[in-house]
Amino acid sequence: MTVCSNLQTLGTILTVGWALKSLVAYHTWTIDEVMEDVASSPLPLNENGLDYWRNTVAVAAYYDIGPVKKQAKIRMHTVVTTCIAIGLCIQFMQIIRTKYIDIHRYVGRLTLALTVLAFPHFVMLVSGFTHQTAKYVESPILFMIPYYGIRGYLQIQNKQVMEHRASMIMFASCFYYFGTSRLVFMVMNVVHSGPWAKYTGLGDWREWSTEDVHDFFGIATAITFPINFGIAAYNAYLSPQAMVSIDKMAQAKAD
């Protein structure tokens, strides 16, 4: 397995893990328990950062605290994303694809159907972002989800297995994006800690102001996009397995 293939597997695990944790947290934890968990995580969040996470990232709204009420939406969101995450995880299990093809087909159809039904919710979620950089960066994902989902479905209907594989990798990466962003956040912790932090634009994260935290979210979001979809594109179109698939398709056409 290549490094990028391993990273894709890591992305799958993180997406399922984070989705399950969010499902439990926003249905059973109090807001104080959520914030305690965030504070104990390896994210670069000082007091200003935690306050930003609570009031601007919208944790408070997820508990209907303040003028904006989003508890019902976030609970529905966690249920939907957990089902999609588990569905994608099953789809990329080699043993399912090779030995239990009927399960692969039915889970795939259910995952795509659920995505279609939930798509208006995803649009409202991104359009409701108050962080303009995040809104601009993540908006293309709203086009990628239906494009690769529908494309992949039509390809497998036409027995284009290898093309279907590539489209589904790109489709899944739209949902792995969130997990990848959290990994980038953790790397930003390391980059903005220690003696080398003074050479960065924002400096040591322990000294960040609210404005610095806001900039950090925008920078991390922007960095995540090329990393996440770059790895996905490599696995889909440039990896050794993808190149073998392309050679087989070319040979089939030649024959």
N, C-alpha and C positions, 0 to 999 in steps of 0.2 A: 504493500500500500504506500502511496506517495504521502508527502507531508500534507498537501492540500486535501487529500482524501481523509487523512486523520483529523484534520481541522473540521471538515464537514461532519464527521462523526461526533466530534466534540460539540459542534454547533447543535446537532440533533439532541444530544444529551442535555445540554444547557437549556435548550428551548423547552423540552419536556419538564425538566426539573423546575425551571423558573415558573412555568405555567401552573404546575401543580402547587407550588408554594404560594403563588399569588391567589390561586383559587381558595386555598385554605385561609390565607391571611385576610383577604377582603370579605370572607364570609364568617370568620370566627374570631379574629383578633380585634382588639381595640386599636384606636389610632396611636395610643402611647406604645403599645406592643410593636406596632409596625415601625414606628420611629426608633425604638430601641434596637430593633433588628437592623435598620438602615445604619444607625450610628456604630454598630459593632461590625459592619461589613468593611472590606478593604477598599472603600471608595474615598476619594479625596474630599471629604466634607467636614469642614469645621463648623462652628456654631452658626455662622452666616449661611453655610451650605445646607445644614440641616433645616434651618428656617426656610430657605429657598425651596428645598425639597418638599417640605410640609405645605407651604402656602402657595408656591408658584407652580411646582411640578404637579400639584393638585391632590396631594394626599388628603388634605383637609376636606376638599370637595367630595372625595370618595366616601367620606363619612357624613356628608350633608352638613358640614360645619362651615358657616359663612354664607354669603349670598348665592354662591353657585352650588347646586345640588347634583351630584353625579353618582351617588351610591348605587342606584339601580342599574345605571349604565356600566359601571365598572364590574359589578357582579355578573351581569350578562356577558360582558367582554371576557372575563376570566373563564367562564364556562365554555364559551365558544372557542377561545384560543387553546384551551386545554384539550378539547376534543380534536381540533385540527392538528395540534402538536403530536398527540398520540397517534393520530391517523398517519401523519408523515413519517413518524418513527417506524411504524409497522411497514409502511410502503418501502422503506429503504433497507429492511432486513432481508439479506440475501436468501436465508432459508425460506422465508415467506414467498419471495419471488420465484424460487426454483421448485419448491416442493408443495406449496399451497397456493397455486396461482389463482384459484377462485377467491380466496380470502384477499389476495392482493387486488383483484379486480373490484370486489364489492367495497372494500375499505377505501379504495381510490375514488370510486364513484360517490360514496358517502362524504368523503372529505371535500371533494370538489363541489358537491351540492351544498354542503354546509357553508363553504366559502362564498358561494354565489348568494346564498340567503343572507349572510352576514356582511356582504360587501357594502351596503349602504351605511352600516354601523362603522365600518373602517373609514369611510369617507368623512362621516361626521366627526370621528375621533381626530383625524389629522387636520381637518379644517378648523377644529376647535382649539388647536395649539395656540398658546399665547406667545411662545418663542418663535419668532419669525424665521430664524435660520433653520430650526428643526422642521418647520412647516414646509419651507422650500426644498430642503434636502429629502424629506420623506415623501413628498407628493408624488414623485415618479413611481414609487412603489405601488401606488394606487392604480397605475396603468399596467404595471408589470404583473400584478396578481391575476387579473382576468385574461391578459394577453397570453401568458405562459400556461395558465390553467386550461383555457379553451383550446389553445394550440396543441398542448399535450394530449388532451382528450381526442381531438380530431386525428392526431397522428396515430394513436394506438388503434382507433377505429379503422384506419387505413393500413394497419399492420406495419407501420413505420416505427419499429421497436426502438432503434437507436436514437432516432430523432425525438421520440417520446421521452426517452431517458434524459436527454439533454434539457428538454423543456421542463420536466418535472424537477430537475436539480435547480433550475432557475426559479421555478415556482416556489419550491421549499425555502430557498434562500430569502425570499421576501419575509418569511416568518422567523427565520434564523437571525434576521437583522437585529432584533431586540436583544437577544442573547449576546451577539457580537458587540453591541454597543456597551454592554456591561463589562465585557472583557477590556474594551478600550478604556473605559472609566478606570479600571484597576491599573492598567498600564500608565495612565495619566497620573495616578497616585505615585508610582515609582519615579516617573519623569520629574514630577514636581516635589520630590523629597530629596533630602541629602544636599551635599555641597554643590551639585550641578544644577540645582533648582534655580539658582540666581541667574543662570545663563538662559533661562526660558523667558518667554514673554510675560507670563503670569507670575513667575516666582514660586516660592514655597506655598503649598496649598494651605498650610496652617495659618497663613497671614492673609488669605484672600478676603476681599470685601464682597459684598453682595453683587456688585458689578462684575468682579472677577469670576464669581461662580456662574453668573449668567453667560459670560464669554466662554467659560470652560464647557458648559453644556453645548453651546453652538459649535465650538471647535471639535469636541469629541464626536458629535453627531455627524459633522462633515467628514471626519476621518474615517468613521465607521463605514460609510457608503462604499468607497472604492475597495476597502479591505474585504467586506462581506461579499460584494458582487464580483470582485476580482477573483476570489477563491472559487466562487460558484461557476464563473465563466470558464476558469481553467479546468475544473472538474468536468464541466459539461462539454467543452469543445477542444481543449488542448492537452488534457492528461493522456498518458499512455493508453488507458482503456478507451478514451474517446477517439484517439487516433486509430486504434485497431478497428473500432466501429466504423470509422470513416473509410478505411481501407476495404472493409468487408462490403460496405454499400457500393463503393466504386467498382469492386470486382463483380458484384451482383448485376450492376447496370451493364458492365462490359459483356457479361455472359448473356 
